Amino acid sequence: MLGASLRRLRETSGLDRAQAGFHIRASESKISRMELGRVGFKTRDVEDLLTLYGVVDDAERRALLEMVREANTPGWWHKYSAELPSWFTTYVGLEEAASVIRTYEVQFVPGLLQTTAYARSVFQLGNPDASPERIERRVHMRMQRQERFTQKDGPRLWAVVDEAALKRTIGGREVMAEQLQHLLEVAALPNITLQVMPFRFGKHAAEGGAFSILRFPESDLSDVVYVEQLWGALYLDKREDIDPYLTAMEQLCVESTTPGGTVELIGGLLRKM
């Protein structure tokens, strides 16, 4: 969040990353990494940037400098760093700060809606050489990420799942049946909306694959689009990059089942198992 605030201040002041980097004796790439939250923050660097950007109000400076301390304080997920790719820890931090998460999944049930057994099967498929201990740590972390959505003031999750993900048996019949039953239960929660993109739409707005859009409670922070790839991820926060994904998500929601239709579809799949 601090990185996004610094980027907004820099753009408002009319400076590019190279100019900002020169001012704090750093490279343009370091400014980019700071604004994306992919590097630690030094108080002196942030103080110098705030001065460069014309932030002179004491209260505003104090608030932003307090964010330096918060940004440098490891989150709960850092204890799992050895089990996670470096590019994914950034996402977990953003997810923790988000107030609304909208996601479209093609291959699997979204991680935030997976059961323990289903998640274990997914990790085993993707990491056949990993030890049982490492698999269990990753499963435990995934379950811990889900805890926020059961809290009274938890974020809102709006998930669109391709019908293929619900018909692809992961972990065997019993695991899949438990997963489908779990989806029926979470779909009844007030802060979770679940829709299914049915097969009858052979061509739709998100043919490019899965993605997530994260929105934050601070009005001055832009949305972030997360697109996971095989060996990395894209984090998009510029309006011209975000808009096509917002449009695709809106179209997906229009074409997918209603929440009631979702319950009917999943119930039908369960009865056939």
C-alpha positions as CSV (number, residue, x, y, z in Angstrom):
1,M,0.0,0.0,0.0
2,L,2.9,2.3,0.7
3,G,4.3,1.6,-2.7
4,A,1.0,2.6,-4.4
5,S,0.9,5.8,-2.4
6,L,4.4,6.7,-3.4
7,R,3.7,6.0,-7.1
8,R,0.6,8.2,-6.9
9,L,2.6,11.1,-5.3
10,R,5.3,10.7,-7.9
11,E,2.9,10.8,-10.8
12,T,1.1,13.8,-9.3
13,S,4.4,15.7,-9.0
14,G,5.1,15.0,-12.7
15,L,8.3,13.1,-12.1
16,D,9.4,9.8,-13.7
17,R,11.0,6.9,-11.9
18,A,14.5,7.8,-13.2
19,Q,14.2,11.3,-11.6
20,A,13.0,9.8,-8.3
21,G,15.7,7.2,-8.3
22,F,18.4,9.9,-8.9
23,H,17.1,11.9,-6.0
24,I,17.7,9.0,-3.5
25,R,20.9,7.7,-5.1
26,A,19.1,4.7,-6.6
27,S,18.2,3.2,-9.9
28,E,14.9,3.5,-11.8
29,S,14.3,-0.2,-11.2
30,K,14.6,0.3,-7.5
31,I,11.8,2.9,-7.6
32,S,9.7,0.5,-9.6
33,R,10.3,-2.3,-7.1
34,M,9.4,0.1,-4.2
35,E,6.2,1.1,-5.9
36,L,5.3,-2.5,-6.5
37,G,6.1,-3.5,-2.9
38,R,8.8,-5.9,-4.0
39,V,11.6,-4.5,-1.9
40,G,12.0,-3.3,1.7
41,F,11.6,0.4,2.5
42,K,14.3,2.6,4.2
43,T,12.9,5.5,6.2
44,R,15.5,7.9,4.8
45,D,14.6,7.0,1.2
46,V,10.9,7.5,1.9
47,E,11.6,10.8,3.7
48,D,13.6,12.1,0.7
49,L,11.0,11.0,-1.8
50,L,8.2,12.7,0.2
51,T,10.3,15.9,0.2
52,L,10.8,15.6,-3.5
53,Y,7.1,15.0,-4.1
54,G,6.2,18.1,-2.2
55,V,4.6,16.4,0.8
56,V,5.1,19.0,3.6
57,D,2.1,18.4,5.8
58,D,3.4,16.9,9.1
59,A,0.4,14.7,9.6
60,E,0.5,13.2,6.1
61,R,4.3,12.6,6.4
62,R,3.9,10.9,9.7
63,A,1.1,8.6,8.3
64,L,3.3,7.6,5.4
65,L,6.4,7.1,7.5
66,E,4.3,4.9,9.8
67,M,3.5,2.8,6.8
68,V,7.2,2.2,6.4
69,R,7.3,0.4,9.7
70,E,4.2,-1.6,8.9
71,A,5.5,-2.5,5.4
72,N,8.8,-3.7,7.0
73,T,7.0,-5.8,9.6
74,P,6.8,-9.4,8.4
75,G,3.2,-10.7,7.9
76,W,2.1,-14.0,9.3
77,W,2.6,-15.6,5.9
78,H,6.4,-14.9,5.9
79,K,6.9,-18.0,8.1
80,Y,5.9,-20.0,5.0
81,S,8.4,-18.2,2.7
82,A,10.5,-21.3,2.2
83,E,7.4,-23.1,0.8
84,L,6.3,-20.4,-1.6
85,P,7.6,-18.9,-4.8
86,S,8.9,-15.3,-4.1
87,W,6.5,-13.8,-6.5
88,F,3.5,-15.2,-4.6
89,T,4.3,-13.7,-1.2
90,T,3.5,-10.3,-2.8
91,Y,0.1,-11.5,-3.7
92,V,-0.7,-12.8,-0.2
93,G,0.2,-9.4,1.3
94,L,-2.1,-7.7,-1.2
95,E,-4.9,-10.2,-0.5
96,E,-4.6,-9.5,3.2
97,A,-5.1,-5.8,2.6
98,A,-8.0,-6.2,0.1
99,S,-11.6,-5.4,0.9
100,V,-13.0,-7.0,-2.3
101,I,-11.4,-9.9,-4.3
102,R,-12.9,-10.9,-7.6
103,T,-11.5,-14.0,-9.3
104,Y,-12.0,-16.2,-12.3
105,E,-10.6,-19.7,-12.3
106,V,-10.5,-22.2,-15.1
107,Q,-8.5,-25.3,-14.0
108,F,-9.2,-25.6,-10.3
109,V,-11.7,-24.4,-7.6
110,P,-10.3,-21.1,-6.4
111,G,-7.8,-21.6,-3.6
112,L,-9.8,-19.5,-1.1
113,L,-12.7,-21.9,-1.6
114,Q,-10.8,-25.2,-1.5
115,T,-11.2,-27.9,1.1
116,T,-8.1,-29.3,2.9
117,A,-8.2,-32.6,1.0
118,Y,-8.8,-30.9,-2.4
119,A,-5.9,-28.4,-1.7
120,R,-3.6,-31.3,-0.7
121,S,-4.4,-33.1,-4.0
122,V,-3.7,-29.9,-6.0
123,F,-0.4,-29.3,-4.4
124,Q,0.6,-33.0,-4.8
125,L,-0.2,-32.8,-8.5
126,G,1.9,-29.7,-9.0
127,N,4.8,-30.7,-6.7
128,P,5.2,-34.5,-7.2
129,D,8.7,-34.4,-5.6
130,A,7.8,-32.4,-2.5
131,S,7.9,-34.0,0.9
132,P,4.7,-34.7,2.8
133,E,5.8,-32.1,5.3
134,R,6.2,-29.3,2.7
135,I,2.8,-30.2,1.2
136,E,1.1,-30.0,4.6
137,R,2.7,-26.6,5.3
138,R,1.3,-25.2,2.0
139,V,-2.1,-26.7,2.7
140,H,-2.1,-25.1,6.2
141,M,-1.2,-21.8,4.8
142,R,-4.0,-22.0,2.3
143,M,-6.5,-22.8,5.1
144,Q,-5.1,-19.9,7.1
145,R,-5.7,-17.5,4.2
146,Q,-9.4,-18.6,4.2
147,E,-10.0,-17.6,7.8
148,R,-10.6,-13.9,7.0
149,F,-13.7,-14.8,5.0
150,T,-15.4,-16.4,8.0
151,Q,-14.9,-13.2,10.1
152,K,-17.7,-10.7,10.6
153,D,-15.7,-7.9,9.0
154,G,-14.0,-10.0,6.5
155,P,-13.5,-9.0,2.8
156,R,-15.9,-9.8,0.0
157,L,-15.1,-12.6,-2.4
158,W,-16.8,-12.8,-5.8
159,A,-15.7,-15.9,-7.7
160,V,-16.5,-17.1,-11.1
161,V,-15.5,-20.7,-11.8
162,D,-15.4,-22.4,-15.1
163,E,-17.7,-25.4,-15.3
164,A,-14.7,-27.5,-16.3
165,A,-13.1,-27.0,-12.9
166,L,-16.2,-28.5,-11.2
167,K,-16.3,-31.5,-13.5
168,R,-12.5,-32.2,-13.3
169,T,-12.2,-34.8,-10.5
170,I,-9.3,-33.9,-8.3
171,G,-8.2,-36.3,-5.6
172,G,-10.8,-38.9,-6.3
173,R,-14.6,-39.1,-6.0
174,E,-14.8,-38.6,-2.3
175,V,-12.5,-35.6,-2.3
176,M,-14.4,-34.0,-5.1
177,A,-17.8,-34.7,-3.6
178,E,-16.6,-33.0,-0.3
179,Q,-15.3,-30.1,-2.3
180,L,-18.6,-29.6,-4.2
181,Q,-20.6,-29.8,-0.9
182,H,-18.2,-27.2,0.6
183,L,-19.0,-24.9,-2.3
184,L,-22.7,-25.1,-1.6
185,E,-22.0,-24.1,2.0
186,V,-19.7,-21.2,1.4
187,A,-22.0,-19.9,-1.4
188,A,-24.6,-19.2,1.4
189,L,-22.2,-16.9,3.2
190,P,-23.2,-13.2,2.9
191,N,-19.7,-12.0,1.8
192,I,-19.2,-14.7,-0.8
193,T,-20.7,-14.7,-4.3
194,L,-20.2,-17.8,-6.4
195,Q,-21.0,-18.1,-10.1
196,V,-20.2,-20.7,-12.7
197,M,-19.3,-20.1,-16.4
198,P,-21.2,-22.9,-18.2
199,F,-20.0,-24.9,-21.1
200,R,-22.7,-23.5,-23.3
201,F,-20.6,-20.3,-23.7
202,G,-18.0,-21.8,-25.9
203,K,-16.4,-18.4,-26.4
204,H,-16.4,-15.8,-23.6
205,A,-14.7,-12.6,-22.4
206,A,-11.9,-14.4,-20.4
207,E,-10.5,-16.8,-22.9
208,G,-7.0,-15.7,-21.9
209,G,-7.3,-17.6,-18.6
210,A,-7.5,-17.1,-14.9
211,F,-7.0,-13.8,-13.1
212,S,-7.9,-11.9,-9.9
213,I,-8.8,-8.3,-9.3
214,L,-8.1,-6.9,-5.8
215,R,-9.7,-3.7,-4.5
216,F,-8.6,-1.9,-1.3
217,P,-10.5,0.1,1.3
218,E,-8.4,3.2,0.7
219,S,-10.1,5.2,-2.1
220,D,-6.8,6.6,-3.4
221,L,-5.3,3.2,-4.1
222,S,-5.9,1.6,-7.5
223,D,-7.1,-1.9,-8.0
224,V,-4.5,-4.6,-8.7
225,V,-4.9,-7.3,-11.3
226,Y,-3.0,-10.5,-10.6
227,V,-2.3,-12.9,-13.4
228,E,-0.5,-16.1,-12.4
229,Q,1.8,-17.8,-14.9
230,L,3.8,-21.0,-14.8
231,W,6.9,-19.5,-13.3
232,G,5.9,-16.1,-12.2
233,A,3.0,-13.6,-12.0
234,L,2.0,-10.2,-13.4
235,Y,0.8,-7.4,-11.1
236,L,-1.0,-4.7,-13.0
237,D,-2.1,-1.5,-11.4
238,K,-2.2,1.1,-14.2
239,R,-5.7,2.1,-15.3
240,E,-5.1,1.2,-19.0
241,D,-4.0,-2.3,-17.9
242,I,-6.8,-2.9,-15.4
243,D,-9.8,-1.8,-17.5
244,P,-9.8,-4.7,-19.9
245,Y,-9.9,-7.1,-17.0
246,L,-12.7,-5.2,-15.3
247,T,-14.7,-5.4,-18.5
248,A,-14.0,-9.1,-18.9
249,M,-15.0,-9.8,-15.3
250,E,-18.3,-7.8,-15.7
251,Q,-19.1,-9.8,-18.8
252,L,-18.3,-13.1,-17.1
253,C,-20.7,-12.2,-14.3
254,V,-23.4,-11.4,-16.8
255,E,-23.0,-14.7,-18.7
256,S,-22.4,-17.0,-15.7
257,T,-25.1,-18.6,-13.6
258,T,-26.9,-16.6,-11.0
259,P,-26.1,-17.6,-7.4
260,G,-29.3,-19.6,-7.3
261,G,-28.4,-21.2,-10.6
262,T,-24.9,-22.0,-9.2
263,V,-26.5,-24.0,-6.3
264,E,-28.7,-25.9,-8.7
265,L,-25.8,-26.7,-11.0
266,I,-23.5,-27.9,-8.2
267,G,-26.3,-29.8,-6.6
268,G,-26.9,-31.6,-9.9
269,L,-23.2,-32.6,-10.1
270,L,-23.3,-34.0,-6.6
271,R,-26.3,-36.1,-7.3
272,K,-24.5,-37.7,-10.3
273,M,-21.5,-38.7,-8.2
